[in-house]
Amino acid sequence: MTIALPTAETRWRCTLCGNLTRFDVTRSARTVEFLHFDLAGESKVEETEVLAETVESVRCRWCNAVDQVELVARPGAEEAAEEQQGR
């Protein structure tokens, strides 16, 4: 089951307990990373480009429900969108 990621206008909500803030997300990603190695050989990721990403499952941290999330509107998202359009 693929689950849509939240956007600037939406967020996740657990349909069983109402949780809006705590989720364990299992995802697969295909990325290109720029690694910088120091002279001692230690690496640090300096840039990451996500080529593809799929959310495989979302588990609610409060009630442990798996894949029971829905996208709901963020508070104030409608007003913010109207302000941006009116500029």
Residue pairs with C-beta under 8 A, 6 or more apart in sequence:
1 56
1 57
1 67
2 54
2 55
2 56
3 55
3 57
3 58
3 67
3 69
4 55
4 71
5 53
5 55
6 12
6 71
8 74
8 77
8 80
9 73
9 74
9 77
9 78
9 81
10 71
10 72
10 73
10 74
10 77
11 20
11 71
11 72
11 73
11 74
12 20
12 23
12 58
12 69
12 70
12 71
12 72
13 19
13 20
13 69
13 70
13 71
13 72
14 20
14 23
14 60
14 62
14 63
14 65
14 68
14 69
15 65
15 68
15 69
15 70
16 60
16 63
16 65
16 68
17 60
17 62
17 63
17 65
19 60
19 61
19 62
19 63
22 60
22 61
22 62
23 58
23 59
23 60
23 61
23 69
24 58
24 59
24 61
25 55
25 57
25 58
25 59
26 55
26 56
26 57
26 58
26 59
27 53
27 54
27 55
27 56
28 53
28 54
28 56
29 50
29 52
29 53
29 54
30 50
30 51
30 52
30 53
31 48
31 49
31 50
31 51
32 48
32 49
32 51
33 45
33 47
33 48
33 49
34 45
34 46
34 47
34 48
35 43
35 44
35 45
35 46
36 43
36 44
36 46
37 43
37 44
38 44
57 66
57 67
58 66
58 67
58 69
59 65
59 66
59 67
60 66
60 68
60 69
